[in-house]
Amino acid sequence: MIEIKKSLLSDGEFNRGVFATCDIKKEELLHEAPVISYPNDQHQYIEQTIIADYAFEYGINHSAFLLGYGMLFNHSYEPNATYEINFRNHTFDFYAYTDIQAGDEILINYNGDVDDKEPLWFNQD
């Protein structure tokens, strides 16, 4: 259903993104990413590394790294996918927010809410 390919949206060293390998219908589950969580008081150590920008908020007192393809979705203020935190299963569940065509890059809003247009944390001074 999904695969990792070169993205034209990313300008990092690897330029990766998540792409649909088939048509995906709106609201269809497209990926369950297991989490590795850690207490927020440990984030000061993570901030000293390149992976700091890949951490997700995970509840009130924790942050998490997502396994699988979870940390490889690129950002858009007009996403075609969204995610929900599934605390019971310790996963981030990614769903199609719109119909997605085979070959399309799957994009999420890094702010967590599809309508949140606030500047991203890594673009702020």
MIVEXDO-53532 format. One line per field, with one value per residue: x, y, z of N, C-alpha, C in turn; residue in one letter; residue number from 1. Coordinates in Angstrom, 3 decimals, padded with zeros to 6 digits, always signed. Layout:
BEGIN
n.u <- (X_...) .
n.v <- (Y_...) .
n.w <- (Z_...) .
ca.u <- (X_...) .
ca.v <- (Y_...) .
ca.w <- (Z_...) .
c.u <- (X_...) .
c.v <- (Y_...) .
c.w <- (Z_...) .
aa <- (a_...) .
i <- (NUM_...) .
END
This chain:
BEGIN
n.u <- (+000.805_+001.996_+005.161_+008.654_+010.174_+012.189_+011.696_+010.498_+009.907_+011.437_+014.509_+016.654_+019.459_+018.755_+016.290_+013.717_+010.387_+006.984_+005.021_+002.059_+001.297_-000.886_-004.313_-005.815_-008.475_-010.337_-010.166_-009.174_-007.118_-003.679_-001.173_+000.338_+002.309_+004.594_+005.632_+008.461_+008.673_+009.580_+010.265_+009.484_+011.373_+013.759_+014.181_+015.925_+018.388_+017.981_+017.584_+020.115_+020.844_+020.561_+018.185_+016.229_+014.266_+012.538_+010.957_+007.786_+005.008_+003.720_+001.248_+000.825_+003.200_+005.236_+007.366_+007.876_+009.466_+008.769_+008.400_+008.749_+007.381_+006.750_+008.227_+008.896_+007.063_+006.360_+005.776_+002.810_+000.718_-001.628_-002.580_-002.862_-003.228_-003.687_-003.083_-003.667_-003.125_-002.697_-002.944_-003.460_-002.486_+000.048_+000.833_+001.089_-001.455_-001.966_-004.067_-005.882_-006.698_-007.878_-008.984_-006.392_-004.211_-002.573_+000.921_+001.033_+002.573_+002.367_+001.224_+001.436_+000.235_+002.546_+001.932_-000.041_-002.839_-004.974_-005.848_-004.215_-002.258_-000.028_+003.370_+006.023_+007.945_+010.691_+011.186_+011.057_+012.564) .
n.v <- (-001.193_+001.249_+002.884_+003.759_+006.385_+008.584_+011.963_+015.002_+017.081_+017.172_+018.426_+017.325_+015.213_+012.632_+012.846_+011.572_+010.169_+009.120_+007.123_+006.300_+003.057_+002.098_+003.001_+004.767_+004.977_+007.679_+008.012_+005.461_+003.168_+003.437_+002.989_+001.654_+002.790_+001.667_+002.853_+004.255_+005.450_+008.194_+009.915_+013.405_+014.908_+013.898_+014.882_+016.972_+015.824_+014.532_+016.741_+017.536_+016.146_+015.116_+013.806_+015.051_+016.636_+014.732_+013.720_+013.053_+014.469_+012.679_+012.133_+013.756_+013.922_+012.751_+012.038_+010.680_+008.388_+007.263_+004.098_+001.912_+003.380_+005.739_+008.120_+009.175_+010.485_+013.376_+016.940_+018.949_+021.817_+021.334_+018.536_+015.081_+013.033_+011.959_+011.495_+009.451_+009.062_+005.984_+004.962_+002.613_+000.553_+001.459_+002.871_+005.059_+005.780_+006.045_+007.615_+007.987_+011.205_+012.361_+011.039_+009.175_+008.893_+006.245_+006.445_+009.036_+011.262_+010.816_+012.960_+014.684_+017.002_+018.473_+019.782_+018.362_+018.752_+018.846_+021.324_+023.222_+025.955_+027.057_+028.248_+025.897_+024.301_+023.972_+025.919_+028.276_+031.152) .
n.w <- (+000.000_+000.731_+000.145_+000.375_-001.282_-003.347_-002.586_-003.900_-002.317_-000.056_+001.137_+002.316_+003.195_+002.366_+001.066_+001.240_+001.120_+001.821_-000.234_-002.082_-003.224_-004.413_-005.124_-002.472_-000.300_+001.179_+004.682_+005.042_+006.787_+006.622_+007.681_+010.599_+013.015_+015.270_+018.531_+020.263_+023.306_+025.512_+028.599_+028.854_+030.277_+029.495_+027.014_+026.637_+026.126_+023.724_+022.134_+021.503_+019.320_+015.857_+015.465_+016.896_+015.629_+014.723_+016.686_+018.178_+019.938_+022.658_+024.368_+027.570_+029.143_+027.719_+024.891_+021.588_+019.356_+016.135_+014.696_+011.827_+008.930_+010.061_+010.792_+008.374_+006.819_+004.970_+005.410_+004.962_+004.663_+003.513_+003.867_+002.774_+004.410_+007.802_+011.339_+014.233_+017.675_+019.145_+022.077_+023.470_+021.843_+021.506_+019.176_+016.318_+014.277_+010.918_+008.616_+005.533_+004.670_+002.551_-000.627_-002.059_-004.731_-006.521_-006.531_-005.553_-003.213_+000.259_+002.664_+005.781_+008.272_+010.215_+012.544_+013.741_+013.649_+010.898_+010.012_+011.176_+010.790_+011.893_+012.152_+011.662_+014.245_+013.687_+011.860_+013.119_+014.625) .
ca.u <- (+000.000_+002.891_+006.584_+009.550_+010.837_+012.757_+010.695_+010.909_+009.579_+012.458_+015.822_+017.656_+020.478_+018.178_+015.151_+012.763_+008.993_+006.116_+004.195_+001.034_+001.544_-002.200_-005.286_-006.213_-009.719_-010.444_-010.370_-008.581_-005.883_-002.598_+000.050_+000.383_+003.719_+004.875_+006.379_+009.393_+008.424_+010.500_+009.767_+009.899_+012.559_+014.943_+014.259_+017.102_+019.486_+017.603_+017.759_+021.517_+021.073_+019.828_+016.868_+015.291_+013.149_+011.694_+010.171_+006.385_+004.391_+003.050_+000.584_+001.184_+004.538_+006.158_+007.582_+008.077_+009.967_+007.904_+009.083_+008.129_+007.513_+006.160_+009.016_+009.305_+006.034_+006.697_+004.781_+002.071_-000.426_-002.790_-002.227_-003.808_-003.286_-003.649_-002.759_-004.232_-002.307_-003.392_-002.188_-003.664_-001.583_+001.349_+001.091_+000.493_-002.207_-002.068_-005.263_-006.061_-007.591_-008.563_-008.622_-005.000_-003.988_-001.305_+002.035_+001.044_+003.258_+001.434_+001.687_+000.719_+000.549_+003.385_+001.334_-000.952_-004.205_-004.898_-006.159_-003.293_-001.321_+001.046_+004.719_+006.620_+008.936_+012.058_+011.304_+010.979_+013.895) .
ca.v <- (+000.000_+002.403_+002.606_+004.908_+006.769_+009.927_+013.022_+016.304_+018.063_+017.159_+018.852_+016.747_+014.339_+011.423_+013.234_+010.471_+010.399_+007.949_+007.193_+005.269_+002.095_+001.809_+004.001_+004.642_+005.711_+008.555_+007.379_+004.130_+003.027_+003.128_+002.567_+001.666_+002.950_+001.461_+003.956_+004.165_+006.698_+008.552_+011.059_+014.705_+015.448_+013.390_+015.476_+017.842_+015.049_+014.312_+018.032_+017.670_+015.248_+015.400_+013.167_+015.850_+017.091_+013.596_+013.301_+013.435_+014.531_+011.407_+012.363_+014.976_+013.922_+011.929_+012.197_+009.352_+008.160_+006.311_+003.080_+001.724_+004.560_+006.851_+009.349_+009.519_+011.268_+014.790_+017.913_+019.861_+022.487_+020.753_+017.119_+014.081_+012.010_+012.427_+010.391_+009.422_+008.303_+004.835_+004.672_+001.216_-000.289_+002.139_+003.143_+006.201_+005.195_+006.997_+007.422_+008.893_+012.328_+012.500_+009.940_+009.289_+008.116_+005.503_+007.292_+010.300_+011.300_+010.923_+014.092_+015.005_+018.300_+018.207_+020.385_+017.392_+019.015_+019.131_+022.735_+024.079_+026.613_+027.681_+027.930_+024.702_+024.593_+024.044_+027.105_+029.457_+031.655) .
ca.w <- (+000.000_+000.767_-000.024_+000.506_-002.531_-003.349_-002.562_-004.402_-001.281_+000.974_+000.656_+003.203_+002.606_+001.780_+000.218_+001.233_+001.460_+001.772_-001.437_-002.250_-004.304_-004.971_-004.700_-001.066_-000.075_+002.339_+005.988_+005.098_+007.559_+005.695_+008.374_+012.060_+013.368_+016.691_+019.135_+021.386_+024.034_+026.584_+029.375_+028.319_+030.950_+028.794_+025.675_+026.567_+025.548_+022.332_+021.438_+021.106_+018.192_+014.628_+015.479_+017.702_+014.798_+014.368_+017.847_+018.222_+021.256_+022.961_+025.639_+028.296_+029.731_+026.948_+023.462_+021.021_+018.008_+015.449_+013.905_+010.518_+008.077_+010.786_+010.819_+007.020_+006.140_+004.851_+005.874_+004.104_+005.277_+002.831_+003.887_+002.291_+005.453_+009.181_+012.243_+015.576_+018.618_+019.708_+023.302_+023.872_+021.050_+021.420_+017.770_+015.632_+013.173_+009.822_+007.804_+004.404_+004.950_+001.272_-001.521_-002.493_-005.948_-006.619_-006.949_-004.810_-001.925_+001.387_+003.450_+007.016_+008.869_+011.383_+013.742_+014.338_+013.203_+009.464_+009.766_+011.930_+009.875_+012.660_+011.665_+012.261_+015.269_+013.176_+011.007_+013.981_+015.061) .
c.u <- (+000.854_+004.338_+007.368_+010.240_+011.440_+011.621_+011.275_+010.649_+010.668_+013.785_+016.943_+018.601_+019.853_+016.974_+014.097_+011.358_+008.232_+005.146_+003.208_+001.412_+000.248_-003.133_-005.710_-007.421_-009.643_-010.836_-009.792_-007.290_-004.766_-001.303_-000.153_+001.853_+003.898_+005.739_+007.417_+009.241_+009.487_+009.928_+010.310_+011.129_+013.858_+015.142_+015.454_+018.297_+019.232_+017.844_+019.192_+021.851_+020.230_+018.421_+015.831_+014.076_+012.207_+010.823_+008.753_+005.947_+003.619_+002.402_+001.131_+002.653_+005.581_+006.280_+007.863_+008.747_+009.091_+008.749_+008.330_+008.393_+007.083_+006.917_+009.415_+008.235_+006.479_+005.499_+004.085_+000.986_-001.729_-002.558_-003.299_-003.918_-003.247_-003.281_-003.483_-003.288_-003.169_-002.594_-002.324_-002.699_-000.176_+001.772_+000.566_-000.160_-002.462_-003.242_-005.249_-007.074_-008.420_-008.310_-007.202_-004.816_-002.644_-000.235_+002.115_+001.892_+002.213_+002.005_+000.807_+001.050_+001.316_+002.830_+000.303_-002.388_-004.140_-005.133_-005.201_-002.224_-000.187_+002.409_+005.281_+007.761_+010.341_+012.255_+011.235_+012.375_+014.189) .
c.v <- (+001.266_+001.946_+003.901_+005.133_+008.156_+010.950_+014.305_+017.399_+018.210_+017.605_+018.348_+015.832_+013.161_+011.699_+012.140_+010.954_+009.096_+008.140_+006.031_+004.357_+001.680_+002.945_+003.710_+005.540_+006.547_+007.740_+005.966_+004.167_+002.656_+002.727_+002.650_+001.675_+002.721_+002.596_+003.457_+005.493_+006.920_+009.759_+012.373_+015.268_+014.904_+014.046_+016.423_+017.123_+014.783_+015.585_+018.243_+016.818_+015.659_+014.807_+013.943_+016.286_+015.965_+013.111_+013.843_+013.578_+013.239_+011.525_+013.609_+015.019_+013.149_+012.424_+010.806_+009.439_+007.079_+005.356_+002.881_+002.947_+005.833_+008.156_+009.812_+010.253_+012.732_+015.658_+018.637_+020.531_+022.087_+019.249_+016.239_+012.915_+012.688_+011.238_+010.566_+008.619_+007.207_+004.381_+003.199_+000.286_+000.270_+002.313_+004.525_+005.600_+006.267_+006.618_+008.393_+009.961_+012.654_+011.211_+010.212_+008.361_+007.383_+006.440_+008.616_+010.183_+011.519_+011.935_+014.308_+016.432_+018.017_+018.826_+019.479_+017.542_+019.433_+020.604_+023.707_+024.641_+027.332_+027.325_+026.701_+025.095_+024.740_+025.190_+028.398_+029.847_+031.283) .
c.w <- (+000.000_+000.602_+000.153_-000.840_-002.357_-003.440_-003.123_-003.379_-000.240_+000.384_+001.556_+002.457_+001.855_+000.880_+000.114_+001.564_+001.349_+000.606_-001.478_-003.418_-004.989_-004.553_-003.267_-000.855_+001.196_+003.566_+006.100_+005.917_+006.600_+006.378_+009.884_+012.458_+014.872_+017.233_+020.130_+022.114_+025.106_+027.315_+028.822_+029.014_+030.356_+027.429_+025.528_+025.942_+024.058_+021.522_+020.951_+019.878_+016.991_+014.650_+016.292_+016.892_+014.397_+015.522_+017.742_+019.672_+021.459_+024.327_+026.307_+028.688_+028.938_+025.511_+022.918_+019.660_+017.400_+014.625_+012.594_+009.661_+008.790_+010.751_+009.421_+006.216_+006.113_+005.202_+004.732_+004.947_+004.590_+002.719_+003.246_+003.272_+006.820_+010.068_+013.563_+016.451_+019.220_+020.932_+023.717_+023.139_+020.946_+019.963_+017.393_+014.394_+012.118_+008.920_+006.621_+004.811_+003.709_+000.495_-002.024_-003.693_-005.874_-007.171_-006.212_-003.546_-000.834_+002.366_+004.666_+007.422_+010.149_+012.659_+014.386_+013.889_+011.743_+009.144_+010.453_+011.000_+010.609_+012.068_+012.384_+013.192_+014.709_+012.183_+011.814_+014.426_+016.477) .
aa <- (m_i_e_i_k_k_s_l_l_s_d_g_e_f_n_r_g_v_f_a_t_c_d_i_k_k_e_e_l_l_h_e_a_p_v_i_s_y_p_n_d_q_h_q_y_i_e_q_t_i_i_a_d_y_a_f_e_y_g_i_n_h_s_a_f_l_l_g_y_g_m_l_f_n_h_s_y_e_p_n_a_t_y_e_i_n_f_r_n_h_t_f_d_f_y_a_y_t_d_i_q_a_g_d_e_i_l_i_n_y_n_g_d_v_d_d_k_e_p_l_w_f_n_q_d) .
i <- (1_2_3_4_5_6_7_8_9_10_11_12_13_14_15_16_17_18_19_20_21_22_23_24_25_26_27_28_29_30_31_32_33_34_35_36_37_38_39_40_41_42_43_44_45_46_47_48_49_50_51_52_53_54_55_56_57_58_59_60_61_62_63_64_65_66_67_68_69_70_71_72_73_74_75_76_77_78_79_80_81_82_83_84_85_86_87_88_89_90_91_92_93_94_95_96_97_98_99_100_101_102_103_104_105_106_107_108_109_110_111_112_113_114_115_116_117_118_119_120_121_122_123_124_125) .
END
